[in-house]
Amino acid sequence: MISLVDTGSILDDRGEPIGHGLKVLKELPELFEGDIEILAGKAYIAKLQGKGRALPCSRYPGTKNENFKMICNYFASLILAKGDVLVYTYTLEALLWGIALFKGKRKIVAVTYENWNSYIRNHLSDKPFRRFLVRKGLNNLDGCIVTNYTYKPKVPYIRLPDYFITDQILKYRKEIEKNGCICLGEIRGSKDIEGFVRVMRKTDIPVLIAGKFQSRETYTRIRGLQTENIKIENKNLPYDIYMEYLSEYKYVVLPYDMKCYDGRTSGVLLEGIFLGAVPIAPKRLLEQNKIRGLGYNTLSDIPELIRSYEEGDITIANKLEGYQMERCKKRLQRFMNQLNAGIVFDDLQWSYGKSDTASTALRK
């Protein structure tokens, strides 16, 4: 049996699941063979219609006890999980602390969206004890499912996208004339929403910003900059509304601060291209994710990039074969079989429409 565990179940101020953790728990079981159990926060299990068991803690954004709750959930999962392999679906620093402190005898696999080498360099260079725990936790893993192109763990790993093309997503795809820019998701410090608004208020391009602002001060400041072409919805969106919005706009904008997003993937980015939206994002983010779009060096580049695309000076085409669920399922099953047998390829890649590649070196 495989136990899928979300120790970081995160809730909004109404106690509803937010982020893409719930989506991962709905999709990931389809990629594995055999018996599966799910362990997550109580609100997540309720959304899964009771298909799983509840861990004791759930997190709220920005609270001081977030790390403590994740560690509690990790140790609770070691007691409650029945699987021979524990797959942790949301790897944050506090989870790695727990794995560093105690692992047990069962195999542990972590799904990671982070480039941990960049994370350690950018956030832990002056924090030696935390740096030690993170490195030890990473080295204690038996395997990794890596969802970005830039991170190469020291343990056996496979690269897979963190979002897949499913019938559930494709039902939102609309073959209609589209216009305007949309910026979706929780509005936090890692997104330069103010800089984006300051640029777009000087244009007549329709803009929708939809997501819960973590900071009331930021929301008030952005509202003060709002012009007629910019609409703001300060709320967490239900999944169906989120996908409907994403399907109705021509451009999906990701005004990320690359100090926070260096080496990371983005669910909004992938969902956008699945629905035919043109991504507008930092050039480095697009390059790291090997996605074609309108890459900017500064936010002020955006209006000119849109103009060039509209006039046909820029063409964009993304190959999506690597995101097909059935293909990912076969590759993950092969990886897990090799991991359980103690023999794993050093590097299993996923790519856009190209054949899977793997080095010939084996580990035992």
Secondary structure, 3 states (H helix, E strand, C coil): CEEEECCCCEECCCCCECCCHHHHHHHHHHHCCCCEEEEEEHHHHHHCCCCCEEECCCECCCCCCHHHHHHHHHHHHHHHCCCCEEEECCCCHHHHHHHHHCCCCCEEEEEECCCHHHHHHHHCCCCHHHHHHHHHHHHHCCEEEECCCCCCCCCCEEECCCCCECHHHHCCCCCCCCCCEEEECCECCCECHHHHHHHHCCCCCCEEEECCECCHHHHHHHHHHCCCCEEEECCCCCHHHHHHHHHHCCEEECCECHHHHCCCCCHHHHHHHHCCCEEEEEHHHHHHCCCCCEEECCHHHHHHHHHHHHCCCCCCCCCCHHHEHHHHHHHHHHHHHHHHHCCEECCECCCCCCCCCECCCEEC
